[in-house]
Amino acid sequence: MNEYSTQASQSLTSNPADEAAICALFEQLVNSWNQGAGEAYGELYEEDADYVAFNGSRKKGRAAIAKQHQQLFDTFLKGTHLKGQIDSMRFLSSEVALVHTTGGTLMSWQSDASIPRRKSIQTLVARKSEGKWHFVAFHNTRIGSMDIETIASGIANLLWQKLRPSR
């Protein structure tokens, strides 16, 4: 079971079943990441979803999101563990919700499975279509100052992108 909580806004358009469905969707996102399952991760997004990663890169569409994540799960993010929680959920209509989450990724070599070193905040938009919720937009941003660990991590990421074997 993943650790997450929700504080749904007081809205006339929300209901407990939809709140639970969005919480379950987020839990599936965490579980698919932790299983290294790019295809399952991508299935949580609508066909034409927008995805912005922490570094500003953007992917358009379920297939691109799934492909990128599988490549990451097979290489740089292999064996990582995602921890996260829903911090707020605001229904903009009966079929659209704005969700804010926080969390972080534990790299495979990190020993403490409860405290991610680099925490991020995510903004997600979920939409209900034909009775089922999917994410239509995702934006990830790092939280915190530019300390030495953050700078070193950024340099490591840049080196990985520039020096990794070509596909």
Secondary structure by P-SEA (a helix, b strand, c coil): cccccccccccccccaaaaaaaaaaaaaaaaaaaaccaaaaaaacccbbbbbcccccccccaaaaaaaaaaaaaccccbbbbbbbbcccccccccbbbbbbbbccccccccccccccccbbbbbbbbbcccbbbbcbbbbbbbccccaaaaaaaaaaaaaaaccccc
